[in-house]
Amino acid sequence: MRLILIRHGETVWNQERRIQGGSSDTELSEVGRRQAEKLGLTLKDVEVSAIYSSPLKRAFDTAQAIASHHQIKVETEPDLREMEVGELEGVPISELGTSFSQFMLQWRQGRGMERLPGGESVVNLANRVWRVIQHIIRKRDPGTVIVVGHYFVVVVAICKALRWPLTCLERIRVQTGSISIIDLDSSGQSRLTLLGDTCHLGES
């Protein structure tokens, strides 16, 4: 089975470098819409058995752009929404070191395992995302499935599929509009065959 993991296209908050979690239903920017269109064109000839998405607009609209090239309805899964970041929602990344300096110190020391203030922990996020992925595998194996989500959703899915510790997530980078691919065999072994590729966007 092949899982194609997509991070949604760019949003205005991405442009403004603001933190957006599961409670911010931001829309795609002009750049993000173009990224979604390019994703659709890139994946139009892939034989896909299903397309799943977070219900948040930025992911769903990206998924719809991909689905427009296939006779497939996008299926939404609430547990594919982005990590709940609580008090950090909408905060400029540049302010993290001042307004949330103590928490950021704890976050780095704990390698992201701390629960975000008013939000959730990476462990909780990983558990809910992996439940959805396992359900998809049971329902759709064999086949190729596209899953459109968010930054943390994609990186924790990769960690769980490859049985990497969640502390590895800080080493994984996936840009907006990127494609990552995981191949799973019948014995349950997983292989990462593509990570955060943006060649289709004309980016290096």
N, C-alpha and C positions, 0 to 999 in steps of 0.2 A: 504494500500500500504506500501511496505517496501523499504526504501532507505538504501543501504549499501555503506557507504562512506569510501573510501580507500585513505590513504596517500601513495604516490609513494615510491618505494624502495630507499635505501640509494644511494647517489651519492658521488663522490670524494670530492665535495665541502662540503657535509655534514660531511665527515670524517675530512676535514681541518677546519671545523667550519667557513665557509665563508657564507655570506648572498647571497642567490640566489633567485632572483625574476622572474618576467615574461619575462625579456629580456635575461636571461641566459638559453640556451638550453643544459644544462649539461646532461651527460649520466649516467646510473646506474653503480655503482661500482660492483666488484665481489660480495660483500656482498649484494648489492641491487638486483642483478640478482637472487641470492639465495632466498632473501626475496620474490621476485615476483613469483618465482617457488612455494614457500611454500604457498603463497596466492592462487595461482591457484589450488593447491591440496586441500587446506582447503575449497574452495568454489566450487569444481567440482560437488558436488551432490546437490547444490542449484539450484532450478528451476528459471532461470533468464529470464526475458523478454527483457532486453536490457542492454548494457554496454556503458557508456559514459565516455569520457576522455578529459582532457586538451590535446591540440596538442603538448605540449612540450615533448621531448623524454623520460624524466624520468618517466612521467606519462603514456604516450602512451605505452611504452615498458612494464610497469607494467600491464596495461590493456590487452595488447596482451597475456601476460603470463596467465592471468585469462581466456581470451576468447578462448584460445587454448583447453580448456576443455568443451567448449560449441559451438554449431553451430550458433554462433552469431558474426557479424562484429562489431568492435568497432566504435562507432560514436564519432567524435571529436567536441568539442564546444570551440571556441576561448575564450569565456568569463569564462571558467574554468581554464584559465592559472593563474599562481601565481600572487600575488600582485606586481604591478610595484613599485620597490624600488628605482628607479632613481640613485642618486649618491652613494647609499649604495651597489649597485650591486658588488658582488665579494669582498667586504670589510671583513676582518677577524673580527669576533665578538669581539675579544679581543681589537680591536682598536676603537670600538664605543665610549668608555668613554673618549678617547683623541681627535681623529679627528672630532668627531661629538658630543662633550660633551654638547654644548648649545642646539642642536636639541634634544638630548636624554632626557635632562631635560624637555623640552617642551613636548616631547612625553609622558613621564611618568606623568607629571602634567595634560595633556589632555587625559590621558588614551588611547593613540593611535589614537586619533581622528584627530591629525595634519596630513596635507599632507606631505608625505615624500619628501625631496628635489629632484626635478626632477622626482618625481613619483606620486603616488596617495594616497588618504586617505582610511582608513578602510571603511568609509561610501560608497565611490565610489565602492570599491571592493565588499562590501556586496550587493549593488544594482545590479551589473552585475551578480554576482553568483546566487542571488536569482531569477533573471529573468529566468535563465537557469533551475533552480530547479523547478520553477513553470511550465515552459513549459514541463518539463519531467513528472511532476505529471499529468498535463492535458492530455498528450499524452499516458501515460503508465498505469494510474490507472484503475483497480487494477492490481497488479503484483509486482514483485521484480526487482529492478533496481540497478545496481552497478554503482557508480560514482567514478572515479579515479582522484584525484586532488592533491593538495599541502597543506602544513600546514595551511596557512591562509584561503585557500578556504574551507577546511573542518571545521575549527572552526567557520567561519562566517556563513556557511550553518547551523551548529548546532544552533547557536544563533538565526538566523532568523526563523528556523523551530519551535523552542521552544518559540519564542517571548521573548527572553531574550535581555536586552540591550547589545549593542556591547561592552560596557565596561567590560562585563563578559568574553570576549575572552581571557584576560590575565590569567584567572583561568583554562582554558582548555588546556590540553596537549595531543597531538597525535604524536606518534613517527613514524619514517619511517616504512612502511610496516604494519601499524596498521589498524584495522577494527573498525568502529563505525556504529551503526545501529539506524535508526529512523523509527518508525512505525507511519503511519498516518491513521486515520480513516475517514469514509465518512463525518463526521461533520467538518473536518478540524483540529481536535485536533491531536497533535503530542506527541510522547513519545520516549525518549531516552532509548533504551534497552541495548545498548553496547557502551562504550566509550574507544577509543584508545587501543583496545585489541591487545596484541602481543603474546598471548599464543602459537599460531601456529608457531611462530618463535623460540620457545624455550627460550623466554625471560620472565623475571618476570615483 
